[in-house]
Amino acid sequence: MRQKALRQNTNKPSKTAESQNPLPSISVSSSNTVHPESDPNSDLVTIARLIRPQGIKGEIIASIETDFPEHFEDLDSIFLVFPNGKIQKTILEDFWFHKDRIVLKLKSINSRTEAEAFRNVAVKIPSSELIQLPENEYYEFDLVGCSVVTIDGIELGEVKELVDTGAAPLLVINGIKEYLIPFAEEICTTIDVAQKKIIVNPPSGLLEL
């Protein structure tokens, strides 16, 4: 899951919304909060994905999968998660941005041939190293897995994913049916990521769609 930050949609204009995006979004990553010692991948958040070698000295070009590319400025080490599930911690020796991507130089990868083995590898960091978000902004992985209950106590199900619609993101909820709930302040009245619970006040007819 990619690391992305989402702001709960509100009718109140804000300087953040006006300067960045009418609807900055919740941040996305690997979901479950489990200590790396017991499951190294479950507490890791994707910030980039290696694409192919760049040059002849082992550098690798990667797609940026975070709303906060400044993360790289403070990183000494990263976790590489291979398609087969293998996890490798390595030193980030250098990086630079190239157009809308980033080039990474990793320790012990010093040739194009060595870099070839790292195609389609996810670059991750522990969720504890994520940037603290302002009030009313959330990471998407904090919302995925939350139980969703109406203000009347009706359990709708769990958030499976978020879909960006260009207005308010939609919470996709798995229950007795699939519900689509706009992630808007007037609808999602209480969000408790610690308890993995969201209380909603859906407008009339929304749950019947």
Salt bridges, closest charged atoms under 4 A:
GLU65 OE2 - ARG49 NE 3.50
ASP67 OD1 - ARG2 NH2 3.32
GLU93 OE1 - LYS105 NZ 3.23
GLU116 OE1 - ARG119 NE 2.76
GLU137 OE2 - ARG7 NH2 2.97
ASP164 OD2 - LYS4 NZ 3.91
GLU178 OE2 - LYS160 NZ 3.48
